[in-house]
Amino acid sequence: MKSNVTLKEIVGTKIIYALLLVCYYWMWARQDWHQYYGVIQNTVFIFTIAFFAIRANRVRKYGKKEQDQRTIQVLQKADAIGLKIMVAAVMFIAAGCAVAFIDGRTAGYALVGTIFALTVIRYVLFCVMGKGETA
């Protein structure tokens, strides 16, 4: 892990943050219990602590290097597209809740699933749009 930290790496690790959010929501919202859930919860908790410690060091290194303005502009374009996708998804989920098609727990799963999907879409858009910028 002594290589240079790139914005692509920073954006890509947001996928793991979103996956952790999905795991924690599952832990909070589930209504059943099995013996192995304790092992899953402890594993996710330990992974979270280790991951945040490693990421804090990498992000600190990224903050010290000079920023590439073109790459930041590409990320801002990807974020703008992602915002439009998120607004559409939230409107769909809200409409489903308004007509009692979706209950609260399912709406929560839909929201965290949308956040996870959006981080993957954001990373893909950033990579594709960034490739076009550098060519």
PyMOL CGO cylinders between C-alpha atoms (Angstrom):
from pymol import cmd
from pymol.cgo import CYLINDER

trace = [
    CYLINDER, 0.00, 0.00, 0.00, 2.90, 2.37, -0.63, 0.3, 1, 1, 1, 1, 1, 1,
    CYLINDER, 2.90, 2.37, -0.63, 1.63, 3.30, -4.09, 0.3, 1, 1, 1, 1, 1, 1,
    CYLINDER, 1.63, 3.30, -4.09, 0.21, 6.71, -4.89, 0.3, 1, 1, 1, 1, 1, 1,
    CYLINDER, 0.21, 6.71, -4.89, -3.35, 7.35, -3.86, 0.3, 1, 1, 1, 1, 1, 1,
    CYLINDER, -3.35, 7.35, -3.86, -5.60, 8.31, -6.77, 0.3, 1, 1, 1, 1, 1, 1,
    CYLINDER, -5.60, 8.31, -6.77, -9.04, 9.84, -6.96, 0.3, 1, 1, 1, 1, 1, 1,
    CYLINDER, -9.04, 9.84, -6.96, -10.16, 6.66, -8.73, 0.3, 1, 1, 1, 1, 1, 1,
    CYLINDER, -10.16, 6.66, -8.73, -9.21, 4.66, -5.63, 0.3, 1, 1, 1, 1, 1, 1,
    CYLINDER, -9.21, 4.66, -5.63, -11.03, 7.10, -3.36, 0.3, 1, 1, 1, 1, 1, 1,
    CYLINDER, -11.03, 7.10, -3.36, -14.20, 6.90, -5.49, 0.3, 1, 1, 1, 1, 1, 1,
    CYLINDER, -14.20, 6.90, -5.49, -13.95, 3.11, -5.76, 0.3, 1, 1, 1, 1, 1, 1,
    CYLINDER, -13.95, 3.11, -5.76, -13.77, 2.58, -2.01, 0.3, 1, 1, 1, 1, 1, 1,
    CYLINDER, -13.77, 2.58, -2.01, -17.10, 4.36, -1.62, 0.3, 1, 1, 1, 1, 1, 1,
    CYLINDER, -17.10, 4.36, -1.62, -18.60, 1.09, -2.90, 0.3, 1, 1, 1, 1, 1, 1,
    CYLINDER, -18.60, 1.09, -2.90, -17.33, -0.65, 0.24, 0.3, 1, 1, 1, 1, 1, 1,
    CYLINDER, -17.33, -0.65, 0.24, -18.80, 2.12, 2.42, 0.3, 1, 1, 1, 1, 1, 1,
    CYLINDER, -18.80, 2.12, 2.42, -22.17, 1.58, 0.73, 0.3, 1, 1, 1, 1, 1, 1,
    CYLINDER, -22.17, 1.58, 0.73, -21.90, -2.19, 1.17, 0.3, 1, 1, 1, 1, 1, 1,
    CYLINDER, -21.90, -2.19, 1.17, -21.22, -1.66, 4.87, 0.3, 1, 1, 1, 1, 1, 1,
    CYLINDER, -21.22, -1.66, 4.87, -24.32, 0.54, 5.04, 0.3, 1, 1, 1, 1, 1, 1,
    CYLINDER, -24.32, 0.54, 5.04, -26.38, -2.26, 3.49, 0.3, 1, 1, 1, 1, 1, 1,
    CYLINDER, -26.38, -2.26, 3.49, -24.95, -4.76, 6.02, 0.3, 1, 1, 1, 1, 1, 1,
    CYLINDER, -24.95, -4.76, 6.02, -25.69, -2.50, 8.98, 0.3, 1, 1, 1, 1, 1, 1,
    CYLINDER, -25.69, -2.50, 8.98, -29.21, -1.81, 7.74, 0.3, 1, 1, 1, 1, 1, 1,
    CYLINDER, -29.21, -1.81, 7.74, -29.79, -5.55, 7.42, 0.3, 1, 1, 1, 1, 1, 1,
    CYLINDER, -29.79, -5.55, 7.42, -28.59, -5.96, 11.02, 0.3, 1, 1, 1, 1, 1, 1,
    CYLINDER, -28.59, -5.96, 11.02, -30.98, -3.25, 12.24, 0.3, 1, 1, 1, 1, 1, 1,
    CYLINDER, -30.98, -3.25, 12.24, -34.06, -4.13, 10.19, 0.3, 1, 1, 1, 1, 1, 1,
    CYLINDER, -34.06, -4.13, 10.19, -34.19, -7.91, 10.25, 0.3, 1, 1, 1, 1, 1, 1,
    CYLINDER, -34.19, -7.91, 10.25, -36.95, -9.54, 12.25, 0.3, 1, 1, 1, 1, 1, 1,
    CYLINDER, -36.95, -9.54, 12.25, -35.54, -13.02, 12.74, 0.3, 1, 1, 1, 1, 1, 1,
    CYLINDER, -35.54, -13.02, 12.74, -32.49, -14.43, 14.46, 0.3, 1, 1, 1, 1, 1, 1,
    CYLINDER, -32.49, -14.43, 14.46, -30.19, -17.34, 13.71, 0.3, 1, 1, 1, 1, 1, 1,
    CYLINDER, -30.19, -17.34, 13.71, -27.13, -18.43, 15.68, 0.3, 1, 1, 1, 1, 1, 1,
    CYLINDER, -27.13, -18.43, 15.68, -24.70, -17.49, 12.91, 0.3, 1, 1, 1, 1, 1, 1,
    CYLINDER, -24.70, -17.49, 12.91, -25.94, -13.85, 12.79, 0.3, 1, 1, 1, 1, 1, 1,
    CYLINDER, -25.94, -13.85, 12.79, -23.69, -13.04, 15.75, 0.3, 1, 1, 1, 1, 1, 1,
    CYLINDER, -23.69, -13.04, 15.75, -20.64, -14.19, 13.82, 0.3, 1, 1, 1, 1, 1, 1,
    CYLINDER, -20.64, -14.19, 13.82, -21.68, -12.11, 10.80, 0.3, 1, 1, 1, 1, 1, 1,
    CYLINDER, -21.68, -12.11, 10.80, -22.26, -9.02, 12.96, 0.3, 1, 1, 1, 1, 1, 1,
    CYLINDER, -22.26, -9.02, 12.96, -18.89, -9.32, 14.73, 0.3, 1, 1, 1, 1, 1, 1,
    CYLINDER, -18.89, -9.32, 14.73, -17.08, -9.90, 11.43, 0.3, 1, 1, 1, 1, 1, 1,
    CYLINDER, -17.08, -9.90, 11.43, -18.70, -6.84, 9.84, 0.3, 1, 1, 1, 1, 1, 1,
    CYLINDER, -18.70, -6.84, 9.84, -17.88, -4.73, 12.91, 0.3, 1, 1, 1, 1, 1, 1,
    CYLINDER, -17.88, -4.73, 12.91, -14.20, -5.78, 12.98, 0.3, 1, 1, 1, 1, 1, 1,
    CYLINDER, -14.20, -5.78, 12.98, -13.90, -5.30, 9.21, 0.3, 1, 1, 1, 1, 1, 1,
    CYLINDER, -13.90, -5.30, 9.21, -15.43, -1.82, 9.55, 0.3, 1, 1, 1, 1, 1, 1,
    CYLINDER, -15.43, -1.82, 9.55, -12.90, -0.73, 12.17, 0.3, 1, 1, 1, 1, 1, 1,
    CYLINDER, -12.90, -0.73, 12.17, -9.94, -2.12, 10.20, 0.3, 1, 1, 1, 1, 1, 1,
    CYLINDER, -9.94, -2.12, 10.20, -11.19, -0.67, 6.92, 0.3, 1, 1, 1, 1, 1, 1,
    CYLINDER, -11.19, -0.67, 6.92, -11.73, 2.81, 8.36, 0.3, 1, 1, 1, 1, 1, 1,
    CYLINDER, -11.73, 2.81, 8.36, -8.26, 2.79, 9.93, 0.3, 1, 1, 1, 1, 1, 1,
    CYLINDER, -8.26, 2.79, 9.93, -6.59, 1.84, 6.65, 0.3, 1, 1, 1, 1, 1, 1,
    CYLINDER, -6.59, 1.84, 6.65, -8.72, 4.29, 4.63, 0.3, 1, 1, 1, 1, 1, 1,
    CYLINDER, -8.72, 4.29, 4.63, -7.99, 7.17, 6.99, 0.3, 1, 1, 1, 1, 1, 1,
    CYLINDER, -7.99, 7.17, 6.99, -4.28, 6.79, 6.32, 0.3, 1, 1, 1, 1, 1, 1,
    CYLINDER, -4.28, 6.79, 6.32, -4.78, 6.55, 2.54, 0.3, 1, 1, 1, 1, 1, 1,
    CYLINDER, -4.78, 6.55, 2.54, -7.12, 9.57, 2.41, 0.3, 1, 1, 1, 1, 1, 1,
    CYLINDER, -7.12, 9.57, 2.41, -4.63, 11.57, 4.48, 0.3, 1, 1, 1, 1, 1, 1,
    CYLINDER, -4.63, 11.57, 4.48, -1.94, 10.77, 1.91, 0.3, 1, 1, 1, 1, 1, 1,
    CYLINDER, -1.94, 10.77, 1.91, -4.30, 11.80, -0.91, 0.3, 1, 1, 1, 1, 1, 1,
    CYLINDER, -4.30, 11.80, -0.91, -5.00, 15.13, 0.78, 0.3, 1, 1, 1, 1, 1, 1,
    CYLINDER, -5.00, 15.13, 0.78, -1.29, 15.97, 0.73, 0.3, 1, 1, 1, 1, 1, 1,
    CYLINDER, -1.29, 15.97, 0.73, -0.82, 15.59, -3.02, 0.3, 1, 1, 1, 1, 1, 1,
    CYLINDER, -0.82, 15.59, -3.02, -1.75, 18.11, -5.69, 0.3, 1, 1, 1, 1, 1, 1,
    CYLINDER, -1.75, 18.11, -5.69, -5.24, 17.67, -7.14, 0.3, 1, 1, 1, 1, 1, 1,
    CYLINDER, -5.24, 17.67, -7.14, -5.88, 17.17, -10.86, 0.3, 1, 1, 1, 1, 1, 1,
    CYLINDER, -5.88, 17.17, -10.86, -8.60, 19.67, -11.78, 0.3, 1, 1, 1, 1, 1, 1,
    CYLINDER, -8.60, 19.67, -11.78, -9.68, 17.78, -14.91, 0.3, 1, 1, 1, 1, 1, 1,
    CYLINDER, -9.68, 17.78, -14.91, -10.28, 14.60, -12.91, 0.3, 1, 1, 1, 1, 1, 1,
    CYLINDER, -10.28, 14.60, -12.91, -12.25, 16.55, -10.31, 0.3, 1, 1, 1, 1, 1, 1,
    CYLINDER, -12.25, 16.55, -10.31, -14.45, 17.99, -13.08, 0.3, 1, 1, 1, 1, 1, 1,
    CYLINDER, -14.45, 17.99, -13.08, -15.12, 14.47, -14.40, 0.3, 1, 1, 1, 1, 1, 1,
    CYLINDER, -15.12, 14.47, -14.40, -16.12, 13.40, -10.88, 0.3, 1, 1, 1, 1, 1, 1,
    CYLINDER, -16.12, 13.40, -10.88, -18.46, 16.39, -10.59, 0.3, 1, 1, 1, 1, 1, 1,
    CYLINDER, -18.46, 16.39, -10.59, -20.15, 15.40, -13.89, 0.3, 1, 1, 1, 1, 1, 1,
    CYLINDER, -20.15, 15.40, -13.89, -20.57, 11.83, -12.64, 0.3, 1, 1, 1, 1, 1, 1,
    CYLINDER, -20.57, 11.83, -12.64, -22.00, 13.16, -9.38, 0.3, 1, 1, 1, 1, 1, 1,
    CYLINDER, -22.00, 13.16, -9.38, -24.52, 15.32, -11.27, 0.3, 1, 1, 1, 1, 1, 1,
    CYLINDER, -24.52, 15.32, -11.27, -25.74, 12.29, -13.22, 0.3, 1, 1, 1, 1, 1, 1,
    CYLINDER, -25.74, 12.29, -13.22, -25.88, 10.27, -10.01, 0.3, 1, 1, 1, 1, 1, 1,
    CYLINDER, -25.88, 10.27, -10.01, -27.97, 12.96, -8.33, 0.3, 1, 1, 1, 1, 1, 1,
    CYLINDER, -27.97, 12.96, -8.33, -30.54, 12.75, -11.12, 0.3, 1, 1, 1, 1, 1, 1,
    CYLINDER, -30.54, 12.75, -11.12, -30.67, 8.97, -10.81, 0.3, 1, 1, 1, 1, 1, 1,
    CYLINDER, -30.67, 8.97, -10.81, -31.07, 9.19, -7.03, 0.3, 1, 1, 1, 1, 1, 1,
    CYLINDER, -31.07, 9.19, -7.03, -33.88, 11.74, -7.26, 0.3, 1, 1, 1, 1, 1, 1,
    CYLINDER, -33.88, 11.74, -7.26, -35.77, 9.49, -9.69, 0.3, 1, 1, 1, 1, 1, 1,
    CYLINDER, -35.77, 9.49, -9.69, -35.27, 6.43, -7.47, 0.3, 1, 1, 1, 1, 1, 1,
    CYLINDER, -35.27, 6.43, -7.47, -36.38, 8.23, -4.32, 0.3, 1, 1, 1, 1, 1, 1,
    CYLINDER, -36.38, 8.23, -4.32, -39.46, 9.57, -6.09, 0.3, 1, 1, 1, 1, 1, 1,
    CYLINDER, -39.46, 9.57, -6.09, -40.34, 6.02, -7.18, 0.3, 1, 1, 1, 1, 1, 1,
    CYLINDER, -40.34, 6.02, -7.18, -39.84, 4.67, -3.64, 0.3, 1, 1, 1, 1, 1, 1,
    CYLINDER, -39.84, 4.67, -3.64, -41.87, 7.53, -2.13, 0.3, 1, 1, 1, 1, 1, 1,
    CYLINDER, -41.87, 7.53, -2.13, -44.69, 6.96, -4.61, 0.3, 1, 1, 1, 1, 1, 1,
    CYLINDER, -44.69, 6.96, -4.61, -44.71, 3.26, -3.73, 0.3, 1, 1, 1, 1, 1, 1,
    CYLINDER, -44.71, 3.26, -3.73, -44.94, 4.13, -0.03, 0.3, 1, 1, 1, 1, 1, 1,
    CYLINDER, -44.94, 4.13, -0.03, -47.71, 6.69, -0.65, 0.3, 1, 1, 1, 1, 1, 1,
    CYLINDER, -47.71, 6.69, -0.65, -50.01, 4.12, -2.25, 0.3, 1, 1, 1, 1, 1, 1,
    CYLINDER, -50.01, 4.12, -2.25, -49.13, 1.53, 0.42, 0.3, 1, 1, 1, 1, 1, 1,
    CYLINDER, -49.13, 1.53, 0.42, -47.40, -0.69, -2.13, 0.3, 1, 1, 1, 1, 1, 1,
    CYLINDER, -47.40, -0.69, -2.13, -44.12, -0.59, -0.15, 0.3, 1, 1, 1, 1, 1, 1,
    CYLINDER, -44.12, -0.59, -0.15, -43.92, -0.82, 3.66, 0.3, 1, 1, 1, 1, 1, 1,
    CYLINDER, -43.92, -0.82, 3.66, -41.32, 1.02, 5.74, 0.3, 1, 1, 1, 1, 1, 1,
    CYLINDER, -41.32, 1.02, 5.74, -38.83, -1.81, 6.08, 0.3, 1, 1, 1, 1, 1, 1,
    CYLINDER, -38.83, -1.81, 6.08, -38.92, -2.56, 2.36, 0.3, 1, 1, 1, 1, 1, 1,
    CYLINDER, -38.92, -2.56, 2.36, -38.53, 1.14, 1.59, 0.3, 1, 1, 1, 1, 1, 1,
    CYLINDER, -38.53, 1.14, 1.59, -35.41, 1.15, 3.77, 0.3, 1, 1, 1, 1, 1, 1,
    CYLINDER, -35.41, 1.15, 3.77, -33.98, -1.80, 1.89, 0.3, 1, 1, 1, 1, 1, 1,
    CYLINDER, -33.98, -1.80, 1.89, -34.82, -0.04, -1.37, 0.3, 1, 1, 1, 1, 1, 1,
    CYLINDER, -34.82, -0.04, -1.37, -33.06, 3.13, -0.23, 0.3, 1, 1, 1, 1, 1, 1,
    CYLINDER, -33.06, 3.13, -0.23, -29.85, 1.44, 0.93, 0.3, 1, 1, 1, 1, 1, 1,
    CYLINDER, -29.85, 1.44, 0.93, -29.91, -0.74, -2.20, 0.3, 1, 1, 1, 1, 1, 1,
    CYLINDER, -29.91, -0.74, -2.20, -30.26, 2.39, -4.29, 0.3, 1, 1, 1, 1, 1, 1,
    CYLINDER, -30.26, 2.39, -4.29, -27.32, 3.98, -2.48, 0.3, 1, 1, 1, 1, 1, 1,
    CYLINDER, -27.32, 3.98, -2.48, -25.21, 0.89, -3.14, 0.3, 1, 1, 1, 1, 1, 1,
    CYLINDER, -25.21, 0.89, -3.14, -26.23, 0.77, -6.81, 0.3, 1, 1, 1, 1, 1, 1,
    CYLINDER, -26.23, 0.77, -6.81, -25.55, 4.48, -7.15, 0.3, 1, 1, 1, 1, 1, 1,
    CYLINDER, -25.55, 4.48, -7.15, -21.99, 4.14, -5.81, 0.3, 1, 1, 1, 1, 1, 1,
    CYLINDER, -21.99, 4.14, -5.81, -21.30, 1.41, -8.36, 0.3, 1, 1, 1, 1, 1, 1,
    CYLINDER, -21.30, 1.41, -8.36, -22.85, 3.51, -11.16, 0.3, 1, 1, 1, 1, 1, 1,
    CYLINDER, -22.85, 3.51, -11.16, -20.84, 6.54, -10.01, 0.3, 1, 1, 1, 1, 1, 1,
    CYLINDER, -20.84, 6.54, -10.01, -17.59, 4.59, -10.13, 0.3, 1, 1, 1, 1, 1, 1,
    CYLINDER, -17.59, 4.59, -10.13, -18.36, 3.18, -13.59, 0.3, 1, 1, 1, 1, 1, 1,
    CYLINDER, -18.36, 3.18, -13.59, -19.34, 6.61, -14.90, 0.3, 1, 1, 1, 1, 1, 1,
    CYLINDER, -19.34, 6.61, -14.90, -16.20, 8.15, -13.43, 0.3, 1, 1, 1, 1, 1, 1,
    CYLINDER, -16.20, 8.15, -13.43, -14.00, 5.52, -15.07, 0.3, 1, 1, 1, 1, 1, 1,
    CYLINDER, -14.00, 5.52, -15.07, -15.74, 5.74, -18.46, 0.3, 1, 1, 1, 1, 1, 1,
    CYLINDER, -15.74, 5.74, -18.46, -15.89, 9.54, -18.53, 0.3, 1, 1, 1, 1, 1, 1,
    CYLINDER, -15.89, 9.54, -18.53, -12.34, 9.83, -17.23, 0.3, 1, 1, 1, 1, 1, 1,
    CYLINDER, -12.34, 9.83, -17.23, -11.08, 7.56, -19.97, 0.3, 1, 1, 1, 1, 1, 1,
    CYLINDER, -11.08, 7.56, -19.97, -12.64, 9.85, -22.59, 0.3, 1, 1, 1, 1, 1, 1,
    CYLINDER, -12.64, 9.85, -22.59, -11.03, 12.91, -20.99, 0.3, 1, 1, 1, 1, 1, 1,
    CYLINDER, -11.03, 12.91, -20.99, -7.51, 11.54, -21.02, 0.3, 1, 1, 1, 1, 1, 1,
    CYLINDER, -7.51, 11.54, -21.02, -7.65, 10.19, -24.59, 0.3, 1, 1, 1, 1, 1, 1,
]
cmd.load_cgo(trace, "trace")
